Amino acid sequence: MAENIAVYLKAFETFEQNGFSKDPFWLKQVRKQAMETFEHLGFPTMKDEAWKYTNVTSIARTQFQLAGYPANLGLDEIKPFLFGNPDWQRLVFINGNFSKDLSLIKKNGGLTLVRLSETLAKNPESVKPYLFQSDIKQNAFTALNAAFFHDGAFVHVAKNTILEEPIHLLFISTSSDRKAPLNQVRNLIVLEEHGKASVIEKHVCLGAGDHYLNNSVTEIILKSGSDLSYHKLEHESERSSHIGTTQVNQSADSKFSSSSITIDGGLVRNDLNVILNGEHSECALNGFYLVSGSEHVDNHTLIDHPKPNGKSHQVYKGILAGKSSGVFSGKILVHQDSQKTDASQINKNLLLSKEATMNTKPQLEILADDVKCTHGAAVGQLEEDAIFYLKTRGIDEQAASRLLSYGFASEVIDSIQIGPVREELGRIVRQKLEDCFAGSAYEK
C-alpha cells in the first residue's frame, strides 16, 4: 500500500511541473494541500466506519496512471449513449479528456457550457468561490481528485434563465495507451438566482479493457430560488471501479432533485452530500442500482438541514443478483435551530439470489424538537404468492419474476421527468433483468 502511495507522490511531482504549472497560485496551493492530505490518509480500509463494507484493496494495490489521450471515436460510435437525441447540448470526455469534435455547444446568452480547464485558464477567479466545496481534508479519494484533476465540465446558468433542453455530460472510458488508466474529472455546476436547468451526467464504457478507475467529483451550487434536476447514470464495465462524489450546496427557496442510477460496475461507490443551507429549500433524492455477478455498489448519502423549514425526500431501491453485494448508508442531520424540518428516507432492496448480500443503514440525527422525520429500510425476496398469482394468469415463472422485479424498480424509473432518459433506463433495466433470470444469477 505504502509503495503505491509513493507512486502517486512521484506522479504528482511530474504533474506539478508539466500538468498544472500554469495554474493560478491559489489552485496550486489547493492541489499541494490535497496531495498532503492523501499522503496522510492513504486509501481507506474496512476498519474505517464509512468503508466498513466496501473493500478498495483492488484499487489501492493497482498502479493506476492518468489515462492517455482519447481514442479516435466518431459520432456513430457514441450515438447509443445519446438517448436518441444527438441535438442536445453536450460535453463529451473520453478517458477524462475533452473531445471537441464530439461535443455540441449552442449559443445561449444565459448559459455557459465549457470545459472547466478553459475557465481556469481564462478566468480562474470566476470559479474560485465555488470549487472545492467537497471534503478534501478527510476523504482520500476527493483529495486525490483535487490534486490531479485536469479537466471536467463547467455549467453556469445565469440569473432568471430557464433552460428547456437538458445538458448532457458524457464520460466514456475506452481503450487507452496506459495500462490501468485513471480518469480524474471534476465538474462544476452553478445556477444563479431563479435559474432552472436539467443536467445528465452519464458514465459508460466501450469494451471491457483493463481495470480502470473513474475518480470523479461534481460540485453543485444552487443560489436562491434556483431549480436543478440532476441525473447521474453509471453503466460501466465489470472490470471498472468508480468512486464518485457529488456535493450540493443549496440557498434559500432552491430546489434540487436527483436520480442516481447504477447498472453494472465492478466496484462502485457514490457519495451524495446535500446541504440545505437556506430556509424553504427542498431536495428529492432518488436512487436505483441493479448489479449481478460479483459486482459491488455502495451508496452513501448525507442530507444536512442547518436551516429551518427545509424539506427532503429520499427513496433508494436496489436489486442484487448472483454473488453481488450492496451498501446503503443514508444520514439525515437536523440541526438545533432547524425547526419545521420535514424529512423522509427509505431504502428497499430485492435479493434475487441466496448469495447476494445487502447492508443498509438509514440514520436520523435530530437536534431540533419541532420536526417531522421518518426513515426505514427493508431487504427481501420476491413474494411467492405474487408469483403464484401471475402463474395462474398464464404467465410463466421467469416472466412473472421479471415483471415483479421491474415493478419494484419502476417507482424510481418513473420519477425521471426527462422522457428519453426514462425510456432508455427502462429498456436497460428490462434487458438486465432478462439476463439475470435467464442465467445462473437467479436462484429461488
WOZI-V235773 format. One line per field, one symbol per residue. ss: DSSP state (H for helix, E for strand, C for the rest). A space follows every 50 residues. Layout:
# WOZI-V235773
ss: ???
This chain:
# WOZI-V235773
ss: CHHHHHHHHHHHHHHHHHCCCCCCHHHHHHHHHHHHHHHHHCCCCCCCHH HCCCCCHHHHCCCCEECCCCCCCCHHHHHHHCCCCCCCEEEEEECCEEEE EEEECCCCCCEEEEEHHHHHHHCCHHHHCCCCCCCCCCCHHHHHHHHHCC ECEEEEECCCCECCCCEEEEEEECCCCCCCEEEEEEEEEEECCCCEEEEE EEEEECCCCCCEEEEEEEEEEECCCCEEEEEEEEECCCCEEEEEEEEEEE CCCCEEEEEEEEECCCEEEEEEEEEECCCCCEEEEEEEEEECCCCEEEEE EEEEECCCCCEEEEEEEEEECCCCEEEEEEEEEECCCCCCCEEEEEEEEE ECCCCCEEEEEEEEEECCCCCEEEEEEEEECCCHHHHHHHHHCCCCHHHH HHHHHHHHHHHHHCCCCCHHHHHHHHHHHHHHHHHHHHCCCCCC
